[in-house]
Amino acid sequence: MSKTHLNESLTATSGVYFDAERCIASQQSQYQRIEVFDTADLGRLMRIDGVNMTSERDEFFYHESLIHPAATAHPNPQHALIIGGGDGGAAEELLKHPIEHCRLCELDRAVIDMSKLYLPTIHRGVFEAPRLAVTIADGVQFIKAVQTYFDLIYLDLTDPTGAATALYAPEFFANCRTKLADGGALVLHLGSPFSHPDRVACTVQTLKSQFSVVTPYFVHVPTYGATWGFAVASDVLDIGRVDTATLQARLASRGVAERKFYNPQIHHAVIALPEYIKPLVR
């Protein structure tokens, strides 16, 4: 059986590849090309416009790292918003916490539809959860119009290129800030500090122009072939100041189980920055 060589560029001269045994689904939506492949290393892998998004075998590196540091550090998150995240992995992790209501705003319905069909081990049926409501809309316009205040806003987005660029702009971050409840936080991914140092530095500085407390942290994500950055931005919540015992107590009292990556020790470990990253996020 011939295999498909799936390449993804990290820079103009380097990248990551995985061999796929077959393409099991492919669709050109109104916005993008969405594909799902069977791979030996990652299980089912979703790609959008030739870029790796999520996979069955390692999705927990990304989704647990995106969701749990801020959700666990927050003393009582009740209302949350996810912009993007159409594969359902972020929502599935977030609803392990006793969130009262989560809104997922996804631009492309086709991402949700394909995820429902082909990535059940990632979303685990979360789209049927009564605490989750889905809105198909442009995140930029949604955040301007929504009247709800959120304890947590997660940006589970593609990289800041093309149409997604507006979702990393100062104006958008400022609009998100106005929709945060007291003590709330905005969370997003930053990219690779090795392959995308300028992107990481720019995004962190943009966040700092809008928020008083910005905490970057970094995790290796196999599907992306790189160490990957995240950040929690807030005017109050500092995830680095919540001690290990408090984090452990919250995870236990909330019944946040079935984790493969995140724990209170990892929470503090990923915030500790290697020397080469420090100049990027000062």
N, C-alpha and C positions, 0 to 999 in steps of 0.2 A: 504494500500500500504506500503510495507516495504521500509525503508529508508537506505541509505548508510552512515555510520559514517566516515567522512573524517578527519583523524588525520594528523597533521603535527608537527613534533618534532622541538622545538626551542633549547632544550638542551637534554641531555641524560635522564633527569628526568622531563621535562615539555614540554608543547606544546599548540596547539590550535586546536579546531575541529569545523566543521560545518556539519550539516546533509544535505545530498543531496537527493532530491526526485527521481532523476534518472540520469544516465549517458547518455548524448545525442550524444556523439562522443568520440571515442577512437582510437588512431593510434600509432603504434610503428614505428617511423621513423628510418632513418639510425643512428640517434644520441640519441633518447630519446623517452620515452612514453609521449604522449600528450593526455590529456583528457579534456572534457568540461562537466560540471555537471549543472543541474538545482538545485538551492538551494532557500529556503524560505528567508534567511537573506541577501544573496548577489546577487540574480539573477543568471545569468550564471557565472560560475567560471571556469577559465582555470587553470589546474595543469600540471606541467611537472615533471616527475619522482616522483610523490607523493608530490610535493611542490606547494603551492599556488602561482600563478603568478599574476593574475589580475581578477577582477570581475566587473560585470556591475554596481552594486550599489555603490561601493566605489573606483573605479579606479581613480577618480579625486584627492583623497588624494595623491596618489603616482605620477601620471603623471603631475599634476599641480605643485607639489613640485619639481619634477625633472627638469621641463622645465622652468618655468617662472622666478624664481629668477635670473638666469644668463641671460636669454634672455631679460628681462626687464632692468637689470642693464647695459647690453651692449648698448652703444649709437646707434649703427647702424648695427645689425647683418644681413648679406646678404647671407652667405654661411655656411651651417651646415652639420654635419655628425652625424648620429645615428648608433652606433654599437649595434646590438641586436634589441630589440623593435619590434619583429615580430607581436605583437598584434595590432600595429598601433596607440596605444593610445598616445605615446610620439610624434609621427609625427603629429597627429591631433592637439595636443596642440601647438606644435611649429609653425605650419603653420597659427595659429591665428595671429602671428607676420608677418610683410611684408618681410619674408625671400625670397630672390630671388630664391634660389635653395637649396634643402635638399637631401642628399644621405642617404639611409637607407641600411646598410650592415647587413644582417641576415644570420647566418650559415645554418639554417634549413628551407627550403622552406615549409615544412609541417606546421610549426607554422603560417606562413602567410596564407597558404591555409585554415587552420582550422579557423583562426581568421576571414577571409573574410566571411566564411560561417556562423559562429555561434556567432560572437561578433560584429555585425554591430553597436550597440550602443556605442561601445568603439572606433572603428576606424572611424566611420561615413563617410565611403567612401573615406578615405584619400588616399588609394592606387590608386585611379583614378585621383588624383590631378596632374596637369601638372608640378607643382613645386617639386614634389617628384619623385626621381628615386630610384629603388630598385636593389641592387646587392646581389646575393646569393654567399657568400664567407666567409672564415675564417677571422675574424676581425684582428687577429695578422698579417696575410699575407697581407691583404688589406691595412692596415695602412703603411706597409713598401713600398708598390708599388704605392700607389696613389700619384699623382703629384699636386693635388689641396691643397690650403691652406684654412683652415676653421676658421670662426669667433667663432664657437661653435662646440665642439665635445662632444656628449652625449654617455655614456656607459650605456645602458639599458639592464643589463645582469642578468643571474642567479647568484646564490651565488658563491663565490670563492672556488669551489670544483671541482674535476675532471678536465675535459678539460677546464673549465672556469678559472682555476687558472692562466693560462698564461696571461689572460686579466687584472689581478691585479698586475702583476710583475713590478718591476722597469724598466725593459727594454721596456715593452709595454708603460708605462706612458711616458718614455723618447721619444719613437717614436711618440706618440701622440703630445707631446710638439713641435716636429720639424714640425708638420703639422698644427700648429696653426698660423693664421695671427696675425699681430701686435695687441695687446690688446685682443687676443682671450682667451678662457677658456675651460677647460675640466671639465665635470660634471658627477658624478656617485653616486650610492647609496653605503652605508657603512655597512648596517646591523643594528642589535639591540644593543644599548649600554648596555642594561641590560643583555640580553641573550648571546650576542657575544662581550663582551668588548675587548677581545684580538684581534679579527678581526677588530673592529673599530679602535683601537689604531694602529695596524700594518698598515692598509691601509692609515690612516692619516699620519703616519710617512713616509711611502713610497712616498706619494704625496709631502710631505715637502722636501724630498731629491731631487725632480725634479723641483719643482715650488717655486717661491718666496712668493706667496700669496695663502694660503689655508684656505677656510672658510667653516667649517662644520656647519650643521644645522639639526634639528631633528623634526620629525612629527609623530604623531600616525597614523598608517595604520591598519584599522580594519581587513582586509583580512590576514595580517601577525600576528595579535594578539599581536602587540608590538609597542613601539616607534621605529621609523626607522630613520637611519642617511643618510644624503647626504653630498656631498662636492663639492665646486667649487674651482678649482685649476687654477692658472694663474700666469704670471709674471707681470701683470699690473692690471687686473680687480679685484677690491675688492668690492664685492656685498654689504658689510656692510657700505660702505662709500657713497652710493647713497641715497640721502635723500628722504623722503616720497613724497614730492611735485613733485620731478623729476620723480619718479616712476609712480605716478598718471598721470602726464602729458604724459608720454610715452604710458601708457596703453590706454589713451583716444585718442591720436593722431594716434596710430596704429590700433585703433578699436578692441582691444583685449577684447572681450566680452565673455559671456557664461562661466563664471568661478564660481565654487562652493566653492573653498577653497582659492585660492591665491588672496591677495590684498596688497597694500603697507604697511599696518599695520602688517599683517601676515609676510611679507617679513622680517621685523626687529625683530618681536617677535620670530620667529623660530631660529634666529641666537643667541638669548640670551640663554646661556647655564645653565642648572641646575648644582649645585655644583658637583654632582656625575659624571658628564660627563667631566668636565674640566680637570681632570688628564689624561683622555684618549686621549685628543686631543692637549695637550700642545706641 
